[in-house]
């Protein structure tokens, strides 16, 4: 006998959930598809993953902010839809039908949902009707994508968030309840998401014939697979160029003689300054996957071109000669949030070691580090939309820290393309000279750090290495005088 009331309630709820799940026959059990996003992804911009205006489903429906602001609007939409279908008994026709499905819907969430089935049924019925009405009024047969005001884009941001997804099976169940008087006339499919996805997706969707039709989990799942369903294009053969340079033999003896004559305290100061300078110089550009667009264009002669209208999407990026072909991306005020949640959803999907959207996003984060890069890509019709150059740069610079790296057995076509582009870029004489200086700086940094920790009084050795540091920095200065160095270097 359980004496604790909380434990009694928990056992009763678990028992009811299991009984209901055993009662309901489902051809294919639902996969976990609605996740609470881990802090490692959300930490830099949490507002991009937590709804700011409207909460859907058990994760956010009852939150005070979104719930209180949008609850009345949900009820107005609900009333309008019920009136259109001449339904007076909302509880009996819709809520009762949804309640039977709640135990199965629970399996779609990655966390245990403590609310009872009755409360959950009301939440799902209200939220599901709101979304169903929204998708229905958004659907249009026109080939032209309508203009959307800022208020609707704010709403779209919340609707597209991973934690705010509502299962497709729920919308289908509600739609069947609305058409219960004429079941034969009801034709409901994931294409209900099509128009909304076309309006708000930053990337072009695949043709309707290739869009997902079976086992669609929710709106985000539909948009994601509509973006991904494209075939990649083969990469190109790389070109390698020779490396120049021989300044070391001329300058080294004089610098070492000068440094050896310095007093010990000056050598110590020079040693500490050298450590700082070497660390700063050798870490420039570390962690980037590909040089920025403006550097590729100005320093390696690369050009950019948008893929043709039917040329594919994120897995169709390729290089032909010195031209990089990229899918056009249309960026509006809601695109940052939508892109982030699409990438997060891809990352969190179970049993997946294929992350093409995350790879594409990482590529764009490497290509765009400031407004000059945006300007280059806009000139070639790769960046589209109403956002300004600074706003576009802010999207990709900000997103770079929210994309988790994944371990895969073999490189994708896009990763191989990046390797080939880097080979060509790093084969340019001016870049090879710069990279040689960086490698030299790293070697000297390791050696100088080791000397400083174990040698102690042997300051002639320290003086020699510090002189070598001065040589590296002087060589770098001369390199910049000849070839130019910007803030990206």
Phi, psi and omega per residue, in radians:
X1 nan 2.218 3.139
X2 -1.591 2.155 -3.077
X3 -1.603 -0.577 -3.106
X4 -1.228 2.211 -3.077
X5 -1.146 -0.646 3.131
X6 -1.132 -0.707 3.112
X7 -1.180 -0.671 3.086
X8 -1.047 -0.776 -3.141
X9 -1.108 -0.732 -3.127
X10 -1.105 -0.794 3.133
X11 -1.087 -0.727 3.133
X12 -1.103 -0.749 -3.134
X13 -1.154 -0.779 3.134
X14 -1.093 -0.728 3.132
X15 -1.073 -0.757 3.139
X16 -1.144 -0.732 -3.139
X17 -1.064 -0.814 -3.130
X18 -1.131 -0.743 3.125
X19 -1.053 -0.769 -3.129
X20 -1.139 -0.719 -3.131
X21 -1.136 -0.598 3.111
X22 -1.283 -0.507 -3.134
X23 -1.255 -0.619 -3.023
X24 -1.501 2.198 3.098
X25 -1.604 2.072 3.135
X26 -2.124 2.237 -3.106
X27 -1.031 -0.864 3.114
X28 -2.234 2.022 3.141
X29 -0.990 2.472 -3.117
X30 -1.164 2.495 3.088
X31 -1.474 2.698 3.022
X32 -1.165 2.112 -3.038
X33 -2.449 -0.046 3.118
X34 -2.121 1.996 -2.951
X35 -2.039 2.623 2.884
X36 -1.529 2.119 -2.985
X37 -1.304 2.280 -3.129
X38 -1.158 2.711 -3.068
X39 -1.110 -0.483 -3.130
X40 -1.067 -0.438 3.093
X41 -1.573 -0.681 -2.992
X42 -1.517 -0.235 -2.907
X43 -0.995 -0.633 -3.068
X44 -1.432 -0.433 3.131
X45 -2.628 1.261 -3.063
X46 -1.072 -0.518 -3.110
X47 -1.183 -0.238 3.104
X48 -1.420 -0.155 -3.080
X49 -2.138 -0.225 3.103
X50 -1.928 2.218 -3.082
X51 -1.002 2.385 -3.091
X52 -1.785 -0.309 -3.033
X53 -2.262 -0.596 -3.108
X54 -2.560 2.332 3.120
X55 -1.867 2.376 3.102
X56 -2.112 2.475 3.068
X57 1.348 -3.128 -3.001
X58 -1.208 -0.405 -3.111
X59 -1.230 -0.581 -2.993
X60 -2.351 -0.070 -3.067
X61 -1.029 -0.688 -3.022
X62 -1.640 0.078 3.104
X63 -1.153 2.372 -3.013
X64 -0.984 -0.805 -3.063
X65 -1.115 -1.201 -3.119
X66 -1.053 -0.665 -3.062
X67 -1.116 -0.861 -3.065
X68 -1.209 -0.563 -3.099
X69 -1.287 -0.613 -2.995
X70 -1.910 -0.125 -3.044
X71 -1.041 -0.769 -3.123
X72 -1.129 -0.667 3.109
X73 -1.141 -0.636 3.065
X74 -1.068 -0.771 -3.105
X75 -1.170 -0.612 3.101
X76 -1.131 -0.784 3.103
X77 -1.083 -0.741 -3.139
X78 -1.041 -0.830 -3.132
X79 -1.060 -0.731 -3.125
X80 -1.105 -0.749 -3.115
X81 -1.190 -0.716 3.125
X82 -1.125 -0.685 3.108
X83 -1.126 -0.711 3.122
X84 -1.061 -0.568 -3.129
X85 -1.736 0.126 3.082
X86 0.968 0.832 3.110
X87 -1.924 2.073 -3.128
X88 -1.721 -0.491 -3.082
X89 -1.785 1.437 -3.120
X90 -1.066 -0.776 -3.110
X91 -1.079 -0.830 -3.054
X92 -1.274 -0.659 -3.049
X93 -1.486 -0.740 -3.015
X94 -1.813 -1.004 -3.042
X95 -1.041 -0.760 -3.120
X96 -1.066 -0.707 3.130
X97 -1.190 -0.702 3.131
X98 -1.165 -0.657 -3.100
X99 -1.016 -0.620 3.135
X100 -1.170 -0.456 -3.085
X101 -1.599 -0.263 -3.039
X102 -0.938 -0.799 -3.130
X103 -1.009 -0.587 3.111
X104 -1.313 -0.679 -3.138
X105 -1.094 -0.566 3.128
X106 -0.962 -0.594 -3.096
X107 -1.177 -0.251 3.132
X108 -1.350 -0.293 -3.057
X109 -1.734 2.527 -3.078
X110 -1.469 -0.057 3.117
X111 -2.178 2.666 3.079
X112 -1.185 2.357 -3.119
X113 -1.789 1.939 -3.012
X114 -1.309 -0.311 -3.084
X115 -1.178 2.594 -3.134
X116 -1.258 2.886 -3.043
X117 -1.118 -0.582 -3.130
X118 -1.168 -0.847 3.117
X119 -1.057 -0.741 3.139
X120 -1.103 -0.676 -3.137
X121 -1.081 -0.732 3.114
X122 -1.146 -0.767 3.118
X123 -1.032 -0.881 -3.102
X124 -1.145 -0.648 -3.132
X125 -1.150 -0.800 -3.130
X126 -1.167 -0.864 -3.110
X127 -1.168 -0.679 3.136
X128 -1.130 -0.727 3.107
X129 -1.130 -0.698 3.114
X130 -1.034 -0.842 -3.116
X131 -1.210 -0.687 3.129
X132 -1.036 -0.782 3.110
X133 -1.113 -0.723 -3.138
X134 -1.075 -0.819 -3.125
X135 -1.154 -0.619 -3.134
X136 -1.185 -0.736 -3.135
X137 -1.316 -0.359 3.107
X138 -1.379 -0.545 -3.101
X139 -1.043 2.343 -3.140
X140 -2.561 2.610 3.111
X141 -1.542 -0.070 -3.095
X142 -1.259 2.517 3.076
X143 -1.361 -0.319 -3.133
X144 -1.496 2.281 3.089
X145 -1.367 2.142 -3.083
X146 -1.225 2.713 3.057
X147 -1.303 2.517 -3.070
X148 -2.155 2.311 -3.120
X149 -1.380 2.985 -3.037
X150 -1.138 -0.574 3.136
X151 -1.115 -0.772 3.129
X152 -1.177 -0.556 3.115
X153 -1.259 -0.590 3.040
X154 -1.096 -0.735 3.103
X155 -1.140 -0.712 -3.138
X156 -1.081 -0.639 3.102
X157 -0.974 -0.847 -3.120
X158 -1.189 -0.685 -3.123
X159 -1.093 -0.548 -3.067
X160 -1.540 -0.033 -3.095
X161 -1.262 2.504 -3.099
X162 -0.957 -0.839 -3.052
X163 -1.272 -0.186 -3.066
X164 -1.803 0.166 -3.073
X165 -1.288 2.549 3.070
X166 -2.041 2.242 -3.066
X167 -1.031 2.489 3.108
X168 -1.086 -0.646 -3.128
X169 -1.033 -0.536 3.098
X170 -1.215 -0.798 3.111
X171 -1.060 -0.685 3.126
X172 -1.127 -0.714 3.131
X173 -1.129 -0.750 3.123
X174 -1.142 -0.732 3.128
X175 -1.081 -0.672 3.083
X176 -1.132 -0.655 3.107
X177 -1.130 -0.676 3.134
X178 -1.173 -0.492 -3.112
X179 -1.879 0.420 -3.081
X180 -1.077 -0.466 -3.141
X181 -1.305 -0.384 3.127
X182 -2.451 1.191 -3.022
X183 -1.073 -0.515 -3.092
X184 -1.211 -0.369 -3.076
X185 -1.566 0.006 -3.036
X186 -1.625 2.082 3.093
X187 -2.162 1.691 -3.020
X188 -2.062 2.227 -3.103
X189 -2.530 2.973 3.103
X190 -1.052 -0.216 3.096
X191 -1.094 -0.182 3.044
X192 -1.019 -0.447 -3.126
X193 -1.478 -0.197 -2.902
X194 -1.045 -0.946 -3.061
X195 -1.103 -0.753 3.119
X196 -1.044 -0.743 -3.129
X197 -1.156 -0.717 3.122
X198 -1.093 -0.649 -3.111
X199 -1.233 -0.703 -2.943
X200 -1.880 -0.173 3.133
X201 -1.257 2.260 3.084
X202 -1.172 -0.464 -3.098
X203 -1.953 2.606 -3.106
X204 -1.109 2.431 3.120
X205 -1.458 2.783 3.045
X206 -1.213 2.870 3.074
X207 -0.997 2.676 -3.103
X208 -0.989 -0.564 -3.129
X209 -1.157 -0.386 3.136
X210 -1.794 -0.032 -3.128
X211 -1.218 2.609 -3.119
X212 -1.096 2.411 3.136
X213 -2.167 -0.478 -3.110
X214 -1.957 2.521 3.051
X215 0.983 0.670 3.042
X216 -1.347 2.257 -3.072
X217 -1.437 -0.821 -3.080
X218 -2.932 -3.055 -3.089
X219 -1.025 -0.837 -3.097
X220 -1.083 -0.690 3.098
X221 -1.087 -0.746 3.132
X222 -1.118 -0.834 -3.138
X223 -1.116 -0.740 -3.123
X224 -1.009 -0.899 -3.087
X225 -1.263 -0.455 3.049
X226 -1.203 -0.499 3.081
X227 -1.361 -0.717 -2.990
X228 -1.352 -0.486 -2.989
X229 -1.176 1.214 3.068
X230 -2.479 2.781 -3.101
X231 -1.805 2.282 -3.133
X232 -1.222 2.793 -3.130
X233 -1.860 2.514 3.129
X234 -1.027 2.669 3.133
X235 -1.536 -3.102 -3.064
X236 -1.881 2.968 3.084
X237 -1.468 2.313 -3.050
X238 -1.389 2.853 3.136
X239 -2.130 2.409 -3.120
X240 -2.068 2.428 -3.106
X241 -2.105 2.684 -3.101
X242 -1.267 2.941 -3.124
X243 -2.044 2.420 -3.141
X244 -1.810 -3.007 2.842
X245 1.943 2.330 3.064
X246 -2.788 0.873 -3.111
X247 -1.402 -0.353 -2.991
X248 -1.078 -0.816 -3.055
X249 -1.072 -0.485 -3.063
X250 -1.397 -0.727 -2.950
X251 -1.662 -0.436 -2.940
X252 -1.065 -0.885 -3.048
X253 -0.997 -0.782 -3.099
X254 -1.122 -0.695 -3.130
X255 -1.153 -0.759 -3.123
X256 -1.109 -0.764 3.123
X257 -1.030 -0.710 -3.134
X258 -1.136 -0.794 -3.063
X259 -1.197 -0.618 -3.108
X260 -1.137 -0.387 -3.135
X261 -1.480 -0.116 -3.129
X262 -1.279 2.581 3.035
X263 -1.173 2.849 -3.033
X264 -1.035 -0.771 -3.094
X265 -1.105 -0.593 3.092
X266 -1.211 -0.624 3.104
X267 -1.147 -0.723 3.109
X268 -1.055 -0.784 3.135
X269 -1.102 -0.738 3.123
X270 -1.131 -0.646 3.109
X271 -1.057 -0.844 -3.124
X272 -1.133 -0.708 3.109
X273 -1.125 -0.673 -3.137
X274 -1.121 -0.739 3.120
X275 -1.014 -0.824 -3.133
X276 -1.100 -0.811 -3.106
X277 -1.103 -0.755 -3.132
X278 -1.123 -0.737 -3.135
X279 -1.091 -0.795 -3.125
X280 -1.111 -0.776 -3.079
X281 -1.213 -0.755 -3.059
X282 -1.264 -0.333 -3.123
X283 -1.643 -0.045 3.125
X284 -1.069 2.218 3.055
X285 1.344 0.065 -3.133
X286 -1.190 2.488 3.120
X287 1.589 -0.183 3.125
X288 -1.425 2.544 -3.092
X289 -1.566 -0.504 -3.049
X290 -2.669 2.544 3.078
X291 -1.070 2.759 -3.118
X292 -1.188 2.827 -3.070
X293 -1.042 -0.771 -3.098
X294 -1.183 -0.616 3.097
X295 -1.222 -0.723 3.096
X296 -1.049 -0.667 -3.116
X297 -1.281 -0.859 -3.005
X298 -1.400 -0.508 -3.014
X299 -1.853 -0.366 -3.116
X300 -2.185 0.024 3.064
X301 1.315 0.283 3.108
X302 -1.289 2.555 3.023
X303 -2.064 2.813 -3.129
X304 -2.129 2.564 -3.137
X305 -2.574 2.416 3.099
X306 -1.377 2.537 3.076
X307 -1.092 2.596 3.110
X308 -1.112 2.954 -3.020
X309 -0.901 -0.736 -3.131
X310 -1.935 0.569 -3.044
X311 -1.619 0.177 3.104
X312 1.707 -3.003 -3.036
X313 -2.246 -2.301 -2.964
X314 -1.180 -0.399 3.109
X315 -1.678 0.160 3.119
X316 -1.912 0.180 3.073
X317 -1.092 2.345 3.120
X318 -2.704 2.958 3.124
X319 -2.174 2.338 3.066
X320 -2.228 1.901 -3.038
X321 1.155 -2.114 3.106
X322 -1.902 0.427 3.118
X323 -2.002 2.197 3.109
X324 -1.731 2.181 -3.124
X325 -1.786 2.147 -3.096
X326 -2.204 2.596 3.063
X327 -1.240 2.464 3.068
X328 -1.151 2.483 3.102
X329 -2.187 2.230 -3.108
X330 -1.755 2.035 -3.029
X331 -1.933 2.124 3.084
X332 -2.120 -3.022 -3.048
X333 -1.143 -0.380 -3.140
X334 -1.718 -0.020 -2.985
X335 -1.217 -0.622 -3.134
X336 -1.027 -0.897 -3.120
X337 -1.109 -0.760 -3.102
X338 -1.138 -0.786 3.108
X339 -1.065 -0.780 -3.137
X340 -1.040 -0.757 -3.092
X341 -1.303 -0.556 3.027
X342 -1.096 -0.780 3.131
X343 -1.162 -0.740 3.124
X344 -1.086 -0.739 3.128
X345 -1.080 -0.764 3.106
X346 -1.042 -0.732 -3.111
X347 -1.151 -0.636 -3.035
X348 -1.535 -0.223 3.138
X349 -1.058 2.290 -3.118
X350 -1.247 2.703 3.041
X351 1.024 0.651 3.134
X352 -2.242 2.114 3.026
X353 -1.991 0.316 -3.135
X354 -2.067 1.954 -3.034
X355 -2.192 1.157 -3.076
X356 -1.130 -0.605 -3.121
X357 -1.251 -0.687 3.083
X358 -1.115 -0.668 3.100
X359 -1.130 -0.739 3.107
X360 -1.106 -0.773 -3.140
X361 -1.093 -0.701 3.093
X362 -1.102 -0.694 3.093
X363 -1.047 -0.820 -3.128
X364 -1.156 -0.609 3.093
X365 -1.158 -0.550 3.066
X366 -1.307 -0.665 -3.122
X367 -1.264 -0.506 -3.061
X368 -2.014 1.896 3.064
X369 -2.115 -0.225 3.040
X370 -2.775 -3.109 -3.030
X371 -1.144 -0.484 3.127
X372 -1.106 -0.654 3.099
X373 -1.173 -0.720 3.088
X374 -1.061 -0.733 -3.128
X375 -1.046 -0.744 3.134
X376 -1.082 -0.810 -3.089
X377 -1.267 -0.531 3.062
X378 -1.187 -0.662 3.136
X379 -1.071 -0.459 -3.118
X380 -1.838 0.318 3.012
X381 1.101 0.471 3.077
X382 -1.573 -0.686 3.031
X383 -1.705 2.145 3.114
X384 -2.196 3.069 3.083
X385 1.896 3.137 -3.020
X386 -1.559 -0.178 -3.077
X387 -1.224 2.573 3.072
X388 -1.307 2.905 -3.094
X389 -1.065 -0.699 3.138
X390 -1.176 -0.613 3.129
X391 -1.203 -0.679 3.101
X392 -1.137 -0.795 3.119
X393 -1.043 -0.699 -3.139
X394 -1.092 -0.639 3.135
X395 -1.041 -0.908 -3.019
X396 -1.383 -0.584 3.049
X397 -1.127 -0.715 3.141
X398 -1.248 -0.556 -3.074
X399 -1.322 -0.391 -2.996
X400 -1.019 -0.566 -3.120
X401 -1.485 -0.021 -3.092
X402 -1.891 0.059 -3.135
X403 -1.744 2.014 -3.113
X404 -1.370 2.390 3.082
X405 -1.343 2.527 -3.110
X406 -2.107 2.553 3.111
X407 -1.667 2.088 3.133
X408 -2.192 2.715 -3.056
X409 -1.236 -0.662 -3.112
X410 -2.362 2.687 -3.110
X411 -1.282 2.517 3.085
X412 -1.396 3.000 3.104
X413 -1.062 -0.674 -3.138
X414 -1.167 -0.730 3.114
X415 -1.129 -0.679 3.079
X416 -1.127 -0.643 3.105
X417 -1.107 -0.733 3.129
X418 -1.094 -0.714 3.098
X419 -1.030 -0.770 -3.118
X420 -1.188 -0.697 3.092
X421 -1.084 -0.746 3.135
X422 -1.124 -0.626 3.104
X423 -1.072 -0.791 3.134
X424 -1.138 -0.800 -3.111
X425 -1.074 -0.827 -3.091
X426 -1.298 -0.202 3.088
X427 -1.471 -0.161 3.094
X428 -1.213 2.407 -3.055
X429 -0.919 -0.813 -3.084
X430 -1.155 -0.588 3.136
X431 -1.327 -0.657 3.104
X432 -1.091 -0.691 3.099
X433 -1.101 -0.752 -3.140
X434 -1.124 -0.779 -3.128
X435 -1.171 -0.596 3.079
X436 -1.093 -0.733 3.103
X437 -1.083 -0.688 3.131
X438 -1.134 -0.740 3.117
X439 -1.120 -0.759 3.110
X440 -1.046 -0.728 3.132
X441 -1.082 -0.700 3.131
X442 -1.149 -0.763 3.124
X443 -1.074 -0.812 -3.131
X444 -1.119 -0.667 3.135
X445 -1.067 -0.799 3.124
X446 -1.082 -0.807 -3.103
X447 -1.153 -0.762 -3.100
X448 -1.162 -0.675 3.098
X449 -1.111 -0.732 3.126
X450 -1.141 -0.776 3.129
X451 -1.032 -0.792 -3.102
X452 -1.101 -0.457 -3.086
X453 -1.553 -0.414 -3.043
X454 -2.071 -0.381 -3.011
X455 -1.447 -0.782 3.135
X456 1.233 -1.660 -3.001
X457 -1.522 -0.109 -3.109
X458 -1.391 1.275 -2.988
X459 -1.348 -0.255 3.078
X460 -1.163 -0.632 3.103
X461 -1.180 -0.763 3.110
X462 -1.061 -0.724 -3.137
X463 -1.084 -0.700 3.133
X464 -1.080 -0.820 -3.099
X465 -1.190 -0.687 3.096
X466 -1.082 -0.636 3.061
X467 -1.119 -0.646 3.088
X468 -1.112 -0.645 3.078
X469 -1.075 -0.786 3.112
X470 -1.028 -0.661 3.101
X471 -1.090 -0.796 -3.137
X472 -1.029 -0.833 -3.077
X473 -1.199 -0.622 3.095
X474 -1.177 -0.709 3.089
X475 -1.071 -0.731 3.124
X476 -1.095 -0.694 3.131
X477 -1.119 -0.763 3.114
X478 -1.112 -0.662 3.084
X479 -1.049 -0.779 -3.139
X480 -1.150 -0.638 3.126
X481 -1.095 -0.623 -3.088
X482 -1.456 -0.843 -2.994
X483 -1.795 -0.314 -3.105
X484 1.546 2.383 3.087
X485 -2.306 2.202 3.098
X486 -1.792 -3.064 -3.073
X487 -1.167 -0.333 3.138
X488 -1.310 -0.337 3.122
X489 -1.586 nan nan
